Amino acid sequence: MELVKMRNLSDEELAHQERTSAEQLFRLRFQVSMGQNDGVKKLRELRKEIAQIKTIARERELGIHGDAKEPKPAAPAAEPKAVKAVKARPAVKAKAAKAAPAAKAKARSAKKAAPAAEKKTAKAKVTRK
């Protein structure tokens, strides 16, 4: 069914058309799975039709009309505001400076812990043999 014809249907007729298309799609999928039909093109058309019907129903629900024949006049452009140069705040710099040594300390402690873990696994391997 053409999109223009679908848009002219009432809500009840649109719901009926959706149910009918969904039923046809179900039957066609069943036939394809049984090997009775190779209706790939018809499957695509039905899925597309159902999607269009659902889109039209949702547009009506939201009050959106897709038939915009006259473009809305554009709002006058506001003059751009003066942009101030933003400098980094001292507090942000101080936090970054404090965070760097803490991260280094964590990395050092992780390096120290790694050889100890390797020794434990080496001992465990030796005792298992």
N, C-alpha and C positions, 0 to 999 in steps of 0.2 A: 504494500500500500504506500502511496506517496505521502511525503511528509506534510504537504499542504492539506491533503484529505484527512490525515490524522489530526491535524490541528483544528479542523472544523468539526470533529466529533464531540459529542457531549461527554461528560465525565463517566457516565454509566456505559456508554458505547465504547469509550476508550478502555475501561476496565474489562468489558466483555471481549474486546479485540485482543487484549493482553492475555486473558485466560485461554482464548482460542489458539493464539500463536504458541503459547507455552505448551498446550496439549499437543499441537502438531509437532513441535520440537521433540517432545517426549516420545511420541510414536515413531518419528523418523530416526531418533537415536536408537530406539529399540530395534527397528528394522536393520539399521546399519550394523549393530552388534550381532544380529542373527545372520548377517551375510546376505540378506534379501535385497539390499538397496545400497547403492553408492551415491547417496545424495549429499555430497560434500557442499556443493554450491547452495543447495536448498537449506542446509544446516546454517551456513553463514548468513543467508538472507533472513532466516527466522530469528537468529540471535540478534542481528542488527535491528530488525523490526521491533523486537521486544525492548531493546535498549532505547530506541527512539520513543516508544510509547511511555516507558518509565520516565524518560527525560521530560516529555511534554506534561505528564501528570505532576512531576515535581515542580516544573515551572509554574504551573497553575496554582499549586499549593503555596508557593512562595510569592506569587503575584508578579512573576517575571514574564514579560512579553517579549518574545524573540523577534517580533515584527517591528523593528525600529526603522521606519521609513524616513523620518526626519531626524537628523543628528542633533543632539542637544548642543546648544551654544556653549563654547568653552568659557570657563570662568576667567576673568581677567587675571593675568599673571601678576603675582605680588612681587614687589621689588625685593631683590635679595638683600638680606641684612648684612651688615658689616661683620666680617669674620675676624675675631680677635685671635692673636697668636697665643697659643697655649703652651706654657712652659711646664716642665716636669716639676711636680711638687717635691720639696725637700723630704717630706715624710715618706714618700714612695721610694726615694733613693736610699734613705736610711734603712727601710725594711729590706730592700734588696741586698744591701751591704751586710746586714745581720744574717740573712738567710744563706749567703754563700759560705761562710765558715762552718755553719752547722751542717751543710750538705757535704762539705769536705770531710768533716769529722766522721760522719756516718759512713762515707766511702772508705776511710781509713780503718774503721772498726770492722767493716765487712771484709776487707782484705786480710786483716789479722785472723778473723774467724774462719776464713776459707782454708788456710793450711791446716788448722786444727781439725777441721771436718775431714780433710783428705787423709790425715794420719789415722783418724778413727776408722775410716773405711778400709784403709790399708791393713790395719790390725785385724779388722773383722774378716777380711779375705784370707789372711794368713791363718787365723784360728780355724777357719772352716775347712781348710785343706787337710 
